[in-house]
Amino acid sequence: ITFTAQFGDLDPMQVMWHGHYARVLEQARDALMEKIGYSYPQMRASGYMWPIVELQLKYVKPIRLGQHVRVEASLLEYRNRLKIAYRCLDEANGELLTKSHSVQVAVSLARHELHLDSPPELIKCVEALL
């Protein structure tokens, strides 16, 4: 995805507030899962919710007002959990601004139980793209 840092994204130091990164990463994660064919409605239809259990961010350089940023998301793991890596890059010069990863686990909607294996629907979607 791409986005432009807006006035409301900034903190008093005039850089993107750390709390807004999660929103941007969510947009990139959503776009990736749509591309895979296992979006949030498809997750729900398969009987699972996927809470985030880990989010790690490394702020390399600040994002500033009006800066155009490309966020790349890539799937690192999918068999027992979803681990997604992110890179926020300055769209003009490709400079790395932030790197991150998130981890999500499958939880049964019916029983609210954690599943240690990913649902067959997800595995089928991912492996169809390989």
Secondary structure, DSSP 4 states (H G I P E B T S, - for coil): -EEE--GGGB-TTSBB-GGGHHHHHHHHHHHHHHHHT--HHHHHHTTEE--EEEEEEEE-S--BTT-EEEEEEEEEE-SSSEEEEEEEEETTT--EEEEEEEEE-EEETTT--EESS--HHHHHHHHHH-
